[in-house]
Amino acid sequence: MITGEIKSQVDKVWNAFWTGGISNPLEVIEQITYLLFLKRLDENQTRAENKANRTGKPVENPVFPTGLDDKGRSYQDFRWSKFKNFSRDEMYTVFAEHIFPFLRTGLVQLANGDESSYAQHMKDARFTIPNAGLLEKVVDIIDEIPMDERDTKGDLYEYMLGKIASAGTNGQFRTPRHIIDLMVKMTAPQPLEAICDPAAGTAGFLVQAGEYLRRQNPNLLTTPEQSRFFHHSQFHGYDFDSTMLRIGSMNMLLHGVEDPDIAYRDSLADLHRSEEEKYDVILANPPFAGSLDYENVAKDLLSLVKTKKTELLFLALFLRLLKPGGRAAVIVPDGVMFGSSTAHKALRRMLVEDHKLDGVVKLPSGVFRPYAGVSTAILFFTKTNSGGTDNVWFYDVTSDGFSLDDKRTPLETSDLDDVMARWQQRTTTEGDRARTNQSFLVPKSEIAENGYDLSLNRYKEVEHEDIDHEQPADIIADLEKLEREITLGMAELKDLIGG
């Protein structure tokens, strides 16, 4: 957790951008991302130089070479430790005319294929800080923030991402961290499992999965095989927004994953033959913007479910990407649970009959405020290709620990710990719960009888309390008595005023 002082410095950076004329939160994050990346490149090269001094060998893979760029400026001037001491005008000139062209082309070439995927996302880097004063102010503030600890760097970036307060395009909106945390814990990723989010955005699910793996496996990074897999093969995120790819990559980098596979891909349009049955775990909150162009949808997805609905196509995609035995936790709009179209029914039938539908967690409709008031649920399923659904576990979340209005004020109570505790008992004591409880099991046969309807209200029983009411004759007698009293009172009042 970042301290009040660092938080205050981040707020200063943010306010500096706003007062400097950049009001789009995504653009602010993007520009800060470039600065953090430059700081990291300098730190990497300084470490490599120190090692070279100790060993007497040449610097390995220098990011900033000796010599001059094609405009005659020393590459060494592009280093954070150097340009932070320039005058504001000189620094601005170096950024606009030298550093950004270097990030777009020189960095990728110099990386010689060995650089992390992040260098690839710099190919279209744009410098939009409008004046030298703002650049100097932001560089000074970032320079004062301690960036030595992984936790600090990660929390700092998370805090900045939390400031993205407006919905993006195509129905994108930020998933609350505590909901992501719940989904990760319930799917429990393991050290050598490949994890994918095909609609990665800022890579929040992948970041949280990485943190979970570190917490659960203290020796994770001291085992060479696990460490190599963690840094290079464990995390896969796709998006078709280049800004999101940059932000997502930096988020992973600052959380200590060196070379995640964060790549450009239109998940619903590209063919998936090379990705089929590649992943052990899928965690996602895919965009459900409604319909899209049928002609652009990948034919292999349409072979599973014929629809234009993105929420259904993403579910079909996840079934295709998962390995047999792989598991998924996916946020879907409520309509997926009860929609009556042929595609809705076919997909729900597929989840229940052809694979193993493990659970449905109904979320309160204010969870995504202030971005959206949409009503959602989380589906948990395991790909089997051979069925296996026995009982489906339902949980009705009434509180996620925050008020359900736009303010999202923290509350003292939350159901989320109880969700996790009961999830772990779904094959044992949960079977004894009545349908009037907050969680319960529903057998597959009953779901099939109801046309594979997965809405919680279809199965939840509401307990009605017996209330004793007075007999109608007694109520009428009371009313007549009251009327007589009013009539007498009116007569007395008339006498008093001489009427």
N, C-alpha and C positions, 0 to 999 in steps of 0.2 A: 504493500500500500504506500503510495507516495505521501510525503509529509505535507503539512500545511505550507511550508516555505517553498517547496518545489512546485506545489500546486499554484501558489501565488505567482511564481515565475512563469509557469505555462500560461496562466491567465494574462500575464503581461504580454507574452508573445502574441496571444490571440487578439488581445485588444489593439496591439500595435498594428496588426494586419487590418483590422476593421477600420481603425482611424486612418490607416494608410490607403484605404480605398479598395481592399480586397474583402468582399463580404460573403463570397461563396465558401461555405465551410470546406467543401471538397478541395477547392483550389488552395485554401490555407494549408490544409493537411498535405497536399501534394508539394507545395513549396517547402514546407518544413521537412518533408521526407527527403527532398534533395539535399537540404543542409545537413540533416542527420547522416545521410549516406556519405557526403563528403567528409564529415568528421570521422566516420568509421574508416573510410579509405586511408586517411592520414594516420589513424591509430594503427591500422594493419601494417602500413609501410614502416612506421616508427619501430614496431615490434620486430619486423623483418630486419631492419637496419641494426637494431641492438643485437639480434642473434648473429648477424654477419660480423659485427665487431668482435663478438665473443669467440666465434669459430674461425675468423680470418678468411671466410669464404665469401663469394659475391652474394649480394642481396637476392633472395629467391623471389621470382615473379614480381618485380617492382611495378606498382600501379602507376607511379609518377616517374617517368624515365628522366635521365639527364638530357640536356639539350633544350632546343627551342621548338615551339610549335610553328605552324606555317605562317603565323603573323609575327614571329620573332619574340614571343614571350616565353620565359623559362617555365618548363612544366612544374618546377618546384614551387612556383608562385601559386599553383592551383591547390596547394596543401592548406588545410585549415590552420595549422600552426603558423603559416606564413601570412596568408591573406588577412587573418583577423587583426593583424597589426598595421595593415595599409590604411591610408586615409580613406574616408568614405567614398570619395569620387573614384579613386584608383580601384578600390575594392569592387565598386559597381561595374567599372569598365572591364575588369578581369572576369567578373561573372558573366556579363552579357556577351563579351566578344571572344572569350577564351575558354572558360570552364564549361559552359553549356555545349559549345561545339565539341569539346573534348568528351563530355559525358555521352553525347549522341553518337559519336563515331570513334574517336580515339580510344575510349575505354574498352569498347567491345573488341577492337582490333588488338589492343595491348593485352587483353585478357587471354587471347590466343586459345579460346575455347575452354580454358580452365577456370574462368571466373564463374561465380555463382549465377543462378538464373536472373538475379536482380539486374546484372549488367545488361541483359537482353531487354529488360523493360525500360532502359534509359534511352533507347534508340529514338524516341520521339519526345524526349524531355524538353519542356518549355519553361523559360525563365520569365515570370510575370510580375515579380516584385517591382512596383512602379517607380521607386526613386531610391537614391543612395542613402538617404536618412533612414528609411524603413529597413533596408538591408543591414545597415550598420547596427541598428537597434536590435534586430532579431538575432544577428550573429553574436552580439555581446551577451544577450540573455541566454541563448542556448549554450554558449561557452561556459557560463557560470553553473549550469545544471550538472551535478555529478552524474557521470554516465558509466561508472566503473562496474556497477553491479547489474547482472542480468535482470533481476527483479525490478530494480529502479527503472531501467530502460523500458522494460515491457509495460510496467504500470504507467509510466509517463505517456507512452504512445496510446495505451488504452484510454487514459484520461482524455487525451486529445481527440481520439475517435468518438468518445462519448459526447463530444461537442457537436458532432454532425447531427444537427437537430431537424433536418428537413428530409423528407423522403426523396429517394433518388428516382431514376427513370425505371421504366418497366416494372413497377411495383416493388422495387427494392426498398427494404427498410431494415434497420439494425435490430438484430435479435438481442434481447436483454441478456446480460452476462449470466445471471443466475439461472435462466432457462437453459442456456447452452451448457452450463455446468451440470445441471440435472441430467440432460440428455447424454452427456459424456459419461457421467458416473453410471447411468443405467445400461449403457452399452459396454462399458468397461474395456476399452482397447488394451491390447497386450503388446509387449515389447517388439515382436517381429511381425506385427500385423500392418498391412498397408491401409492407410486411412484416406478417404477421399471426400471432398465437398465439391460437387460439379457446379455449384452456383456460389463460389467462395466469397465474393465481395471483399471484405476486409480480412478474411481468413480467421474470423473469430472462433469457429468450430475447431479448426486445425490447431490454433494457438492453445485453446483450452485442452484439447486432447494431448498436446505435448506436455503441458503443465501437469495433467493428470498422470501421465506416464512417469514423469520425474518423481512425483510424490509417491506413487505406488511402488516404484522400483528404484530404491536408493543406489543400486549398483548399475543402473542402466547405462551410464556413459563411461563406466570403467571397464566394461566388457567390450573388447574391440569390435566384435561382430555386431552387437546391439548398437554401439555408438555409431558405427559406419551407416547402419541401416537407418537410424534415427535422423542423421543429418542429411542423407542423400536419397533415401528410398521410401521413407515412411509416410510422408505427407504430400498429398496431391490436391491441388485446388485449381479450378478452371473458372474463367470469366471472360466475357467479351468486351469488357470496358478496360481500356489500357490504364486509366487512372486507378481503378480498383486493383489492377494487377500490381502496380507499383506500391500502393498502400498495403496490400495484402503481403507482398514479399517483405517489405520493411517491417511489418508487424511480426512476421515469423523470425526475421533476422534479429530484431531487438529482443525477442523471447528466446534467443539462443539456438535457433535451427539454422545451420549454415547454408544449406543448399536445398531448400524445399522445391518441389516441382509445382511452381505456380505459373500456369501457362494460359495463353490465349486459346479459347475454344468456345464456339457457340454450341453449347451442350445439346441443344435440341435439333440443331441443323446438321452437325457433322456426323459422319458414319462412325460407328463405335466398334468395328470389328477388332481393331488392335487393342481396345480397352476392355473387351468383353471378359467377364469373370476374372478381373484383375485385382479387385479390392476385398479386403476382409471386413472393413467397417465403412459405412457411409453415414455421415452426419450432415444434415442440410436443412435450410429453410429456403426452398426455392421460390423464385418470384411467381406469384399467381396473378398475373395482370389480366387474365381473361383469355382471349383468343389470339392466335397468330396465323400467319399465312400458311395454309395447309401445304402449299407446294414446296415450302422451304423446310418442312419437317423431314428429318431423316427417315428413310423408308424402313429401316430396321426397327424403329420405334412404332411406326404405323402398323407394322406386322403384328405387334403385340396389342395395340389399342388404337382404334381409329377415332381420333378426336382432334379438335383444335385447342382444347383446354390445356394450358401449360402445366397446371397442377397434376393432371393425369399423365401427361407425357413424361414429366420428371419422375413420377413413380415408376413408370414403365422403364425409363432409363436406368433407374437405380437397380431394378431387378436384373437388367442386362449387365450392369457393371459389377455386381457382387459375385464373388466366388460362391459356389455351393457351400453352405454353412456360414456364409457371411451374414452380418446383421446390420440393420439400419434403424436410425431414429430420424424421423422426418416430420417437420411441421407442415400441416396441410389446412386449408380453409375448411370450415364445417361442411360445406357442400359436398365434399368428397365422401363424407360419411353417409349421406342419405340421398344424393343426387339420383334422379330417376332415369337419366339417359342410358342408352345401351352401353356406352363407354364406361360410365360410372359403375354400372352393375357388373360389367365384365371385369373391370379392374379389381373391384372388391372381391368378386368371386375368385379371381386369380390369386389374390393375397391369402384368402381363407382356404381354398381347396388345393392350389398347386404349391403353396409355400406355407410357412408357419407364421400366422399372425399372433404375436406375443401379447401386445397390449395396446390400449387406446387411452391416452391421458387427455381429458378434456380441460382446456385452459379457459380461464375467465376472459370475457371479451375485451377487457381493458389492458391486457398484458402488453400490447404493442402501442399503446398511447405514449406520447402524443403523435406518433407517426401515422397510426391507423387504428380504427376501432373494430377491425375485422375479428370475427369469432373463429377460433382455431382449435386444433387438437394436435397431439403428437402421436404418430403411428410408430410402433416398434414391431419389426418383423425380421424373420430369418429366411434367407433364400434356401430352399431345399430341392426344388424341382420335383418333389414327390409328396407334397402335402405335409401333414404333421400337426396342423392346428387341432388342438383338443379343446381347451377352454381359453377364451380370450379374457384378459384381465382389463377391467375398466376402472378408472379413477376420476372422480369429479373434483377438480381443483377449484376451491372457492376463493382462496387467497394465496397470492404468490409473494406476499410480504410487502406489497406496496399498494397504495390506494389505486383504484381503477379509473381515476379521472386523469385529465391531462397533466396534473401536477406530479403524479406518481410519488406521493409522499411515503417514506418508509413507515411500516407498521410494526407492532411488536410481535405479531403472530404471522406464521406462514405454514402452508401445507406441504412445502417441498421436501422437508426432512421426512415427513410421514409418507410421502409418495415413494421415496427411496426405500424406506424401511419395509413398506408393504410389498413393493416390487420384489424384494428379495424373498418374500414369503408367499409369492403367488402360486407356488406348487404345493404349499403346505397349508398353513392356517387360513390363508385367504379363502380357501374353498368353503370354509364354515360361515363366511359372512353372508348376511341377508341382503337382499336387493335394496333395502332401505339405507344401507350403509354408504359411506363415501366411496368405498371400493368394493368390488365383487367380481365374481367370475360368471361368464356366460358360455354354456357349451356350444360347440360348433353347430350341432344339429339345430339349435334354436335360431342361431344367426342365419343359417341356410333357409329355414322356414320363413324368416322375415325378409327374404329377398336380399340377403347379405347386407342389410341395413346395419350400420355401425354407430348410429347416433346413440349416445348414452341414455337419452330420455326414453328411447324405445324399451329399454330393459330396466331402468331404475324404477323402483316402487316408492311412491310418496306415502308417508304415514300420516293418516288423518286423525286428528284428536277428536274425541267425543266431547261435545259441548252441550250442557243442559240449558235449554231455553224455556222461558215461562210459557204457560198455556195461552193461546190466543185470547180466550175468554177473560183471563186475568189481566192481560195487557189492555183489553178494551175497557174493563172496569176501572183500571188505573187512569186511562185517558178521560173517561167520563167524570171521574172524581176531580181530575185536574181542571176540566172544563167548568165544572160547577164552582170551584174555588175562584177561577178567573172571573166568572160572571158576578159572583158575590163581591169580589174585590173591585170590579168596575162600578158596581152600584154604590159601594161605600165612597169611592172616589168622586162620583157625581154629586153625592150628598155634600161632601166636603167643599166642593167648589160652587155649590148652590145651583147645579144644573137641573 
